[in-house]
Structure formats: C-alpha cells, structure tokens
Amino acid sequence: MQKLSLSQSLQQKLSPQQIQFIKLLQIPTAELDTRIEEELEINPALEEGMDEEFDQKEEDPFADEFDDDYKDHNDDLDIDTYLQNEDYNGYKMQGDGNYGDEDREMPLATSSSLLDSLLQQFGYLQLTEHQRIIGLQLIGSIEADGYIRRSLQAIANDLAFSQNVFTDTEELEEVLHKIQTFDPPGIAARSLQECLLLQLRRKDLSDPYVILAIRITEEFFEEFSKKHFDKIQRRLNVSDESLKKVIDIIIKLNPKPGSVESEAGTVQYLIPDFILTNNNSKLDLTLNSKNAPELRISRSFADMLDTYDKSSKQNKSLKETVSFVKQKLDAAKWFIDAIKQRQQTLLKTMNAIVRFQYDFFLTGDESKLRPMILKDIASLIDMDVSTVSRVANSKSVQTEFGIYPLKYFFSEGIATDSGEDVSSREVKNILKDLIDNEPKLNPLSDDKLEKILNDRGYNIARRTVAKYREQLNIPVARLRKQL
C-alpha cells in the first residue's frame, strides 16, 4: 500500500557570484594576474582601465523584457551540484581541473628532463638491438628520484609480455651497469647503499679516505645508517679523525640523484600579498598593487544596448543578441565586484592579524608571538573560519624583518607555570636552540628535552616534544649523534 509523506530538509546554496568570490579569494597574488588575463580573454565586456560609472538599469531598456531569457544565469546553484561539476563558463581558473571542450594552449617552459638527459647519453652506447630494447625498458623504470625499485625479474617479465623480448637477470644486470655510468652519478641505483657506492666509485680512488668510505658503505652500511660509529671504529680500528673525514665524504653525496635534473629548471618566486611598513611605531598595511587591478566595463559593449533599443524588439535573433550582451555585462560586473570584495576581505583579515600580533610586527621578536587560531581572527572580523582559512592559505606578508606566510602567525597555545599561554612557535624556537647547542656526541633525548622545558616553566608532555621535533624535521637523538 502506497502512502504519501512530507519531509523537510535544509540545503545550502551558493550563487555563481559567491562561487567566483570563493575561488578568487583563495588564489595567491602570483596566480591572480593569470586569472584576470583569462577573464579578459573570454569576456569582451571586461577591459583594463580606470573604473567608470555605469548604471546597468539606466543603460538597459530591455531589462524587464529579457529577464525571462536571462533568468537562468541568476538562479541559485545547489552546492552539491557545484562540488560534482565546477564547469561554469566565466568562473573557471587554472587549476580547477575541468575546462569542458575548450582547447587552451598553455605556454610550456623549455627544459631538459631527466628522461631526455638519460636517453641522450644512452644513444652513445654501442649496443645490439636486443640490448637497446632492454636498456630503454630499464630507463623507463627509473623513478623521479633516480632509483629503479622494480626487481630485475619483474622487468624481464615486462619485456616478455609487452614486447615479446626474452632475457634474464644477468643480461639485465649487464645493461644496467652501463646505464649506471650515466650522469648524474648514482642514477639507476636499486637502493640507497648502491646509490652511494656508485657516487663514491667515481671519486679519486687514490684517496685513502674515499677507499675507507667505500668499505664502510659496503660492509657496515647498517651500522653507519644507525650511527653506531663506535662499532665501526672497533671493527676497522680507525681514529676519530679518520672517521670524521669519511663521514664528511659520505654525507655530501646525493641520496636522490634524479632530483638534480628535475629541479634544475624550477625557480619559484615568492610574491607578497601584503606590505607592512613601520612609520615611527605606526604600522601601515597595504595590498600588493597586483591585488588591486584596474578593471572596468567596456563602454562600447554597453552602448550596444542603446543601438538595439532602436531596432525591432520582436526579432528573435535580436533577443538572442541582447541576452548574450546582458550575460557578458553581468559577468563583467560580477567579476569586478568579486575582485573588490577580495581586496576588502584580504585587508580586513590582515588588519586583524596585525592587531592581534602587534608586538611581533613592531619588533620582529618571535617570542612576542601570541597563540592565535583561525577562530580568533574570524571572531574579530565577524566572518566564517573557512573565509579566514582561505585568506591565510598561500598568502604572505612583507615586513621589515622578511617575508612571512600568513600561516606562520597561527599557532597553538602552551600553558606556563605563571598561568599564561605562550605560542607553540616560541616553544619550537627554544626546542631548536636546545638541540642546536646539545652535546653532539650525546644528543638530548625527548625525555630530557621535556624535563628541561618543564624546568623553564613550560607545561609540555614528551609526546608534544616529539611532535614539535618532527614538525621541525629534526631526527631522534640517536640519529643526531656526531663525532
């Protein structure tokens, strides 16, 4: 038996304008120029220049008549639909991932990749056709960091199944040794130990310390990696001075030879979104000029509506033309408004951060940083935490003490014996200083670090010390041991 039921549900909706603003807010300054150029290309109603007064209602005699034709562009958008498909013409930016059927030509930097370099060197080898196929398969198995992690037997199986080429591990090993002579040194190694040995064997073999380094890497690699130097000394009967020189040779080797080629042409520049200056203890905050582009609605495009006003209003093609013009004019107005709203939100959020961390921005003393979370700033500016998060993400500020990412100023609070809260950033700095000045032969364990911090008045647990140490990319005490 069927029966009717009535249910009530609450759904969040985002308008296209809100979607556009969210996307513009979260991109950093470096990408804003690209986004604006893209919008200028796809919208002829938008152009660069000083803003001009433009009242669309006055300029648009067909507004009422063509509302029905254009109402779809003003409908609210269900957020679920938006998350599933972000393909909205006029609201796309590089990195969104869905560009529909449009073919966009993106300029590519010309640079030689690791694969190109290896193939070029491979061409100089005198090989049979059978060996050439094996060599190409081996080069194709090299990962981005320069290692071959697939077993030789698995590579032999790949050749048999995919290319009908039959070989064995001995022949693969023979061709692999030829590839391992390529630059960069250590390429095509199957383990870190082999990678280091390949590099050591290219050094001056008349140097006794290089010979000793090769022997330690071959015979005592596990002890070396765990820094059990006393065991190595006892087994080889070497002095502290000799072992120090050997360790210095090994630690200067490259554990990821592939990264040398892949990162050679990659240069990233940090463009600050905000500029903070100190004028006699008065902090002045300004937006980077790239965040405030001069955009306006094209007057010639707006004048088209005046021309169509004098034409027949019953013409179907005219209605379609006016609908197109209205769509582009509205899209241009929304984009300009979104840019302005972005500027206001950025300034409002950053001003709140400056007020909250005023002592730090005045002096540059990291000990003056106060514990601050996203919710603190959201409460100050009466905005949602997600909005503050989008502003803080990938944004930076230029101060007299350097350029800082906004995320740097957000930290947890650690209680002290006096009952006050201090920033975890301060505790991390103290932790780093303790480790930098610890006895190298007997590094401080996490338990000892916890005791020292507690003695200084910071109520911190050992697991928190371990967490902060890992965030600072500092290894455990055993791996920090030095002779």
C-alpha positions as CSV (number, residue, x, y, z in Angstrom):
1,M,0.0,0.0,0.0
2,Q,1.4,3.4,-1.0
3,K,1.2,6.4,1.2
4,L,2.3,10.0,0.9
5,S,4.8,11.5,3.3
6,L,6.1,15.0,3.8
7,S,9.7,15.7,4.8
8,Q,11.6,18.9,5.4
9,S,15.3,19.4,4.5
10,L,17.8,22.2,4.7
11,Q,20.2,22.7,1.8
12,Q,23.0,25.2,1.4
13,K,23.1,27.0,-1.9
14,L,25.8,29.1,-3.5
15,S,25.1,31.6,-6.2
16,P,27.6,31.8,-9.2
17,Q,28.8,35.2,-7.7
18,Q,29.7,33.5,-4.4
19,I,31.5,30.7,-6.2
20,Q,33.5,33.2,-8.1
21,F,34.4,35.2,-5.0
22,I,35.5,32.0,-3.1
23,K,37.8,31.0,-6.0
24,L,39.3,34.4,-6.3
25,L,39.8,34.7,-2.5
26,Q,41.8,31.5,-2.2
27,I,44.3,32.1,-5.0
28,P,47.6,33.8,-4.2
29,T,48.8,37.0,-5.9
30,A,51.1,35.2,-8.3
31,E,48.1,33.5,-9.9
32,L,45.7,36.5,-9.8
33,D,47.3,38.0,-13.0
34,T,46.7,34.8,-14.9
35,R,43.1,34.6,-13.7
36,I,42.4,38.2,-14.7
37,E,44.0,37.7,-18.2
38,E,41.8,34.6,-18.7
39,E,38.7,36.5,-17.8
40,L,39.7,39.4,-20.1
41,E,40.1,36.8,-23.0
42,I,36.7,35.2,-22.5
43,N,34.6,38.3,-21.7
44,P,34.7,41.1,-24.3
45,A,32.6,43.3,-21.9
46,L,35.5,43.5,-19.5
47,E,38.6,45.6,-20.1
48,E,41.6,47.1,-18.2
49,G,41.5,50.7,-17.1
50,M,40.0,53.1,-14.5
51,D,36.5,52.2,-13.4
52,E,33.8,54.3,-15.0
53,E,30.3,54.9,-13.5
54,F,27.9,52.6,-15.2
55,D,24.4,52.0,-14.1
56,Q,23.2,48.9,-15.9
57,K,19.5,49.6,-15.2
58,E,19.6,53.0,-16.9
59,E,21.6,51.7,-19.9
60,D,19.4,48.6,-20.3
61,P,15.9,49.4,-21.7
62,F,15.4,45.7,-22.3
63,A,15.9,44.6,-18.7
64,D,12.3,43.8,-18.0
65,E,11.6,42.3,-21.4
66,F,14.5,39.9,-21.4
67,D,14.6,38.9,-17.8
68,D,13.0,35.6,-18.7
69,D,15.6,35.0,-21.4
70,Y,18.4,35.5,-18.8
71,K,16.9,34.3,-15.6
72,D,18.9,31.0,-15.7
73,H,22.1,33.0,-15.0
74,N,20.8,34.3,-11.7
75,D,19.4,31.1,-10.4
76,D,20.9,29.8,-7.1
77,L,23.2,26.9,-7.5
78,D,22.9,23.8,-5.4
79,I,26.3,23.3,-3.6
80,D,26.2,19.5,-4.2
81,T,25.9,20.1,-7.9
82,Y,28.7,22.6,-7.8
83,L,31.1,20.2,-6.0
84,Q,30.4,17.5,-8.5
85,N,30.9,19.7,-11.6
86,E,32.7,23.0,-11.5
87,D,32.4,23.7,-15.2
88,Y,30.8,27.1,-15.2
89,N,31.7,29.4,-18.1
90,G,33.2,32.6,-16.8
91,Y,34.1,31.2,-13.4
92,K,37.0,28.9,-14.2
93,M,40.6,29.4,-13.4
94,Q,43.8,27.5,-14.0
95,G,43.9,24.5,-11.7
96,D,40.1,23.9,-11.4
97,G,40.6,20.8,-13.5
98,N,37.5,20.9,-15.8
99,Y,37.7,23.0,-18.9
100,G,34.9,21.4,-20.9
101,D,35.5,21.1,-24.6
102,E,37.7,24.2,-24.9
103,D,41.2,23.8,-26.3
104,R,43.5,26.1,-24.4
105,E,47.1,26.5,-25.4
106,M,49.3,26.9,-22.3
107,P,52.9,28.1,-22.7
108,L,55.4,25.4,-21.6
109,A,58.9,26.2,-20.3
110,T,61.6,24.6,-22.4
111,S,63.8,22.4,-20.2
112,S,65.6,19.1,-20.5
113,S,64.0,16.4,-18.3
114,L,65.9,13.6,-16.5
115,L,64.5,11.2,-19.1
116,D,65.7,13.3,-22.0
117,S,69.2,13.5,-20.5
118,L,69.4,9.7,-20.0
119,L,68.1,8.9,-23.5
120,Q,70.7,11.3,-25.0
121,Q,73.5,9.5,-23.1
122,F,72.0,6.2,-24.0
123,G,72.4,7.0,-27.7
124,Y,76.1,7.0,-27.4
125,L,76.4,3.4,-26.2
126,Q,77.4,0.7,-28.7
127,L,74.6,-1.9,-28.2
128,T,72.8,-4.5,-30.2
129,E,69.1,-4.1,-31.0
130,H,68.3,-6.6,-28.3
131,Q,70.3,-4.7,-25.7
132,R,68.8,-1.4,-26.8
133,I,65.3,-2.6,-26.1
134,I,66.4,-3.8,-22.7
135,G,68.1,-0.5,-22.0
136,L,65.1,1.5,-22.9
137,Q,62.9,-0.6,-20.6
138,L,65.4,0.0,-17.7
139,I,65.5,3.7,-18.3
140,G,61.7,3.7,-18.4
141,S,61.7,2.0,-15.0
142,I,63.7,4.8,-13.4
143,E,61.6,6.8,-11.0
144,A,61.6,10.6,-10.5
145,D,64.2,10.4,-7.7
146,G,66.6,8.4,-9.8
147,Y,66.0,4.9,-8.4
148,I,64.9,1.6,-10.0
149,R,62.6,-0.1,-7.4
150,R,61.2,-2.9,-9.6
151,S,63.1,-6.1,-9.4
152,L,65.1,-7.2,-12.4
153,Q,63.0,-10.3,-12.7
154,A,59.8,-8.2,-12.9
155,I,61.4,-6.1,-15.6
156,A,62.3,-9.2,-17.5
157,N,58.7,-10.4,-17.3
158,D,57.5,-7.0,-18.6
159,L,59.8,-7.3,-21.6
160,A,58.5,-10.8,-22.3
161,F,54.8,-10.0,-22.0
162,S,54.7,-6.5,-23.5
163,Q,57.4,-6.7,-26.2
164,N,58.0,-10.4,-26.7
165,V,61.7,-9.9,-25.8
166,F,63.2,-12.6,-23.7
167,T,66.1,-12.0,-21.4
168,D,67.4,-13.0,-17.9
169,T,68.6,-11.0,-14.9
170,E,72.3,-11.5,-15.8
171,E,71.8,-9.7,-19.1
172,L,69.7,-7.0,-17.5
173,E,72.4,-6.5,-14.9
174,E,75.0,-6.1,-17.7
175,V,73.0,-3.4,-19.4
176,L,72.1,-1.7,-16.1
177,H,75.7,-1.3,-15.2
178,K,76.2,0.6,-18.4
179,I,73.3,2.9,-17.5
180,Q,74.7,3.4,-14.0
181,T,77.7,5.1,-15.6
182,F,75.5,8.0,-16.8
183,D,75.2,11.4,-15.2
184,P,74.0,12.3,-12.6
185,P,76.2,10.0,-10.5
186,G,74.2,7.4,-8.6
187,I,71.4,7.2,-11.2
188,A,69.5,3.9,-11.7
189,A,70.6,2.6,-8.3
190,R,68.3,0.0,-6.7
191,S,68.9,1.0,-3.1
192,L,70.4,3.9,-1.1
193,Q,73.5,1.8,-0.4
194,E,74.1,1.2,-4.2
195,C,73.4,4.8,-4.9
196,L,76.1,6.0,-2.5
197,L,78.6,3.4,-3.8
198,L,78.1,4.4,-7.4
199,Q,79.0,8.0,-6.4
200,L,82.0,7.0,-4.3
201,R,83.5,4.9,-7.0
202,R,83.6,8.0,-9.3
203,K,85.7,9.9,-6.8
204,D,89.5,9.9,-6.6
205,L,90.3,6.3,-5.7
206,S,93.9,7.2,-4.8
207,D,92.4,9.0,-1.7
208,P,92.6,6.6,1.3
209,Y,89.5,8.2,2.9
210,V,87.5,7.5,-0.3
211,I,88.6,3.8,-0.2
212,L,87.6,3.7,3.5
213,A,84.3,5.3,2.7
214,I,83.6,2.6,0.1
215,R,84.5,-0.1,2.6
216,I,82.2,1.3,5.3
217,T,79.4,1.7,2.8
218,E,79.8,-1.8,1.5
219,E,80.4,-3.7,4.8
220,F,79.0,-1.5,7.6
221,F,76.1,0.3,5.9
222,E,73.5,-0.7,8.6
223,E,75.8,0.4,11.4
224,F,76.6,3.7,9.6
225,S,72.9,4.5,8.9
226,K,72.1,3.9,12.6
227,K,75.2,6.0,13.6
228,H,76.8,3.2,15.6
229,F,80.2,4.7,15.0
230,D,81.8,3.0,18.0
231,K,81.1,-0.4,16.4
232,I,82.7,0.7,13.1
233,Q,85.7,2.1,14.9
234,R,86.3,-1.1,16.8
235,R,85.9,-3.3,13.7
236,L,88.1,-1.2,11.4
237,N,90.5,0.2,14.1
238,V,90.2,3.8,12.8
239,S,90.7,7.0,14.7
240,D,88.1,9.6,15.4
241,E,89.7,12.0,12.9
242,S,89.7,9.5,10.1
243,L,86.1,8.5,10.7
244,K,85.1,12.2,10.7
245,K,86.7,12.7,7.3
246,V,85.0,9.6,5.9
247,I,81.6,10.7,7.3
248,D,82.1,14.1,5.8
249,I,82.7,12.5,2.4
250,I,79.6,10.3,2.6
251,I,77.1,12.9,3.9
252,K,78.0,15.2,1.0
253,L,76.7,12.6,-1.5
254,N,73.3,13.0,-3.1
255,P,70.7,10.4,-1.9
256,K,68.3,11.4,-4.6
257,P,70.3,11.9,-7.9
258,G,67.1,12.2,-10.0
259,S,66.1,15.4,-8.2
260,V,69.1,17.3,-9.5
261,E,67.8,17.1,-13.1
262,S,64.1,17.5,-12.3
263,E,64.5,20.6,-10.1
264,A,67.2,22.3,-12.2
265,G,64.8,24.4,-14.2
266,T,62.3,25.0,-11.4
267,V,62.6,28.5,-9.9
268,Q,59.8,29.8,-7.7
269,Y,59.4,33.4,-6.6
270,L,57.5,34.4,-3.6
271,I,55.3,37.5,-4.2
272,P,53.9,39.0,-1.0
273,D,50.2,39.8,-0.9
274,F,50.6,42.5,1.7
275,I,53.3,45.0,2.5
276,L,53.6,46.2,6.2
277,T,55.8,49.2,7.0
278,N,56.7,50.8,10.4
279,N,56.4,54.6,10.4
280,N,57.5,55.7,13.9
281,S,55.8,52.8,15.6
282,K,52.7,53.2,13.4
283,L,52.1,50.1,11.3
284,D,50.8,50.8,7.8
285,L,49.3,47.9,5.9
286,T,48.8,48.0,2.1
287,L,47.9,45.5,-0.5
288,N,50.4,44.5,-3.2
289,S,49.4,46.5,-6.3
290,K,48.9,43.3,-8.2
291,N,46.0,42.6,-5.9
292,A,44.2,45.8,-7.0
293,P,44.0,45.7,-10.8
294,E,42.2,48.5,-12.6
295,L,39.2,46.9,-14.4
296,R,36.1,48.4,-16.0
297,I,33.1,47.5,-18.0
298,S,33.6,48.2,-21.7
299,R,31.6,51.3,-22.7
300,S,31.4,50.2,-26.3
301,F,29.8,46.9,-25.3
302,A,27.3,48.7,-23.0
303,D,26.4,51.1,-25.9
304,M,25.3,48.1,-27.9
305,L,22.1,48.0,-25.9
306,D,21.3,51.6,-27.0
307,T,21.6,50.5,-30.6
308,Y,19.4,47.5,-30.1
309,D,16.8,49.8,-28.4
310,K,16.1,51.4,-31.8
311,S,15.6,48.1,-33.5
312,S,12.7,45.7,-33.7
313,K,12.0,44.1,-30.3
314,Q,10.2,41.2,-31.9
315,N,13.2,39.9,-33.8
316,K,14.3,36.5,-32.4
317,S,17.9,37.0,-33.3
318,L,17.9,40.4,-31.6
319,K,16.6,38.8,-28.4
320,E,19.4,36.3,-28.5
321,T,22.0,39.0,-29.1
322,V,20.7,41.1,-26.3
323,S,20.7,38.1,-24.0
324,F,24.4,37.5,-24.9
325,V,25.3,41.1,-24.3
326,K,23.5,41.1,-20.9
327,Q,25.2,37.9,-19.9
328,K,28.7,39.3,-20.6
329,L,27.9,42.6,-19.0
330,D,26.6,40.9,-15.8
331,A,29.6,38.6,-15.8
332,A,32.0,41.5,-16.1
333,K,30.2,43.4,-13.3
334,W,30.3,40.3,-11.0
335,F,34.0,39.8,-11.7
336,I,34.8,43.4,-10.8
337,D,32.7,43.2,-7.7
338,A,34.4,39.9,-6.7
339,I,37.8,41.5,-7.1
340,K,36.8,44.4,-4.9
341,Q,35.3,42.1,-2.3
342,R,38.5,40.1,-2.4
343,Q,40.6,43.2,-1.7
344,Q,38.3,44.2,1.2
345,T,38.4,40.7,2.7
346,L,42.1,40.4,2.4
347,L,42.7,43.8,4.1
348,K,40.1,43.2,6.8
349,T,41.6,39.8,7.7
350,M,45.3,41.0,7.6
351,N,44.5,44.1,9.7
352,A,43.0,41.8,12.4
353,I,46.2,39.6,12.3
354,V,48.4,42.7,12.7
355,R,46.3,44.0,15.6
356,F,46.5,40.5,17.3
357,Q,50.2,40.1,16.7
358,Y,51.1,43.9,17.1
359,D,54.1,43.3,19.3
360,F,55.7,40.9,16.9
361,F,55.2,43.2,13.8
362,L,56.6,46.1,15.8
363,T,59.8,44.4,16.9
364,G,60.2,41.2,14.9
365,D,60.8,39.3,18.1
366,E,59.4,35.8,17.7
367,S,59.0,35.4,21.5
368,K,56.3,38.2,21.2
369,L,54.1,36.0,19.0
370,R,50.8,35.2,20.8
371,P,48.9,31.9,20.5
372,M,46.4,32.5,17.6
373,I,44.0,30.2,15.8
374,L,41.7,30.8,12.8
375,K,38.7,31.2,15.1
376,D,40.3,34.1,16.9
377,I,40.6,36.2,13.7
378,A,37.2,35.0,12.5
379,S,35.6,36.4,15.7
380,L,37.4,39.7,15.4
381,I,36.2,40.4,11.8
382,D,32.8,38.6,12.2
383,M,33.5,36.2,9.3
384,D,33.4,32.4,9.0
385,V,36.5,30.4,9.9
386,S,36.6,29.0,6.3
387,T,37.0,32.5,4.9
388,V,39.9,33.2,7.2
389,S,41.4,29.9,6.2
390,R,41.2,30.8,2.5
391,V,42.9,34.1,3.1
392,A,45.7,32.5,5.2
393,N,46.3,29.8,2.6
394,S,49.1,30.6,0.1
395,K,49.3,34.3,1.2
396,S,52.3,36.1,2.6
397,V,53.2,39.5,4.1
398,Q,56.4,41.5,3.5
399,T,57.7,43.1,6.7
400,E,60.9,44.9,7.7
401,F,62.1,41.5,9.1
402,G,61.4,39.5,5.9
403,I,58.5,37.8,4.1
404,Y,56.3,35.6,6.2
405,P,53.5,33.2,5.1
406,L,50.3,34.1,7.0
407,K,50.1,30.5,8.3
408,Y,53.3,31.3,10.3
409,F,51.3,33.5,12.7
410,F,48.8,30.8,13.6
411,S,49.9,28.6,16.4
412,E,48.6,26.7,19.4
413,G,49.0,27.8,23.0
414,I,51.2,26.2,25.6
415,A,50.4,26.8,29.3
416,T,53.1,28.1,31.6
417,D,53.6,27.9,35.3
418,S,52.5,31.5,35.6
419,G,49.1,30.6,34.1
420,E,49.7,32.4,30.8
421,D,49.6,30.9,27.4
422,V,52.6,31.2,25.0
423,S,52.7,30.4,21.3
424,S,53.9,27.0,20.3
425,R,56.2,28.9,17.9
426,E,58.1,30.2,20.9
427,V,58.4,26.7,22.3
428,K,59.6,25.3,19.0
429,N,62.3,28.0,18.8
430,I,63.5,27.1,22.3
431,L,63.4,23.4,21.4
432,K,65.5,24.1,18.3
433,D,68.0,26.2,20.3
434,L,68.4,23.3,22.8
435,I,69.1,20.8,20.0
436,D,71.5,23.1,18.2
437,N,73.5,23.5,21.4
438,E,73.3,20.0,22.6
439,P,76.5,17.8,23.0
440,K,76.9,16.3,19.6
441,L,78.4,13.1,21.0
442,N,75.5,12.6,23.4
443,P,72.3,14.3,22.0
444,L,69.3,15.1,24.2
445,S,66.5,12.6,24.2
446,D,62.9,13.7,24.1
447,D,62.6,12.8,27.8
448,K,65.5,15.1,28.6
449,L,64.1,17.9,26.4
450,E,60.7,17.6,28.2
451,K,62.4,17.9,31.6
452,I,64.4,21.0,30.5
453,L,61.3,22.7,29.1
454,N,59.3,21.8,32.2
455,D,62.1,23.3,34.4
456,R,61.8,26.5,32.3
457,G,58.1,26.7,33.2
458,Y,56.5,25.3,30.0
459,N,53.9,22.6,30.8
460,I,54.6,20.3,27.9
461,A,54.4,16.5,27.6
462,R,57.0,14.2,26.0
463,R,54.7,13.3,23.1
464,T,54.3,17.0,22.3
465,V,58.1,17.5,22.3
466,A,58.3,14.6,19.8
467,K,55.5,16.2,17.7
468,Y,57.3,19.6,17.6
469,R,60.6,18.0,16.9
470,E,59.1,16.1,13.9
471,Q,57.5,19.4,12.6
472,L,60.9,20.9,12.7
473,N,62.3,18.0,10.7
474,I,64.7,17.1,13.4
475,P,65.5,13.4,13.8
476,V,65.6,11.4,17.0
477,A,68.6,11.7,19.4
478,R,70.3,8.6,18.1
479,L,70.4,9.9,14.5
480,R,71.7,13.3,15.6
481,K,74.8,11.8,17.1
482,Q,78.1,13.2,15.6
483,L,81.7,12.6,16.3
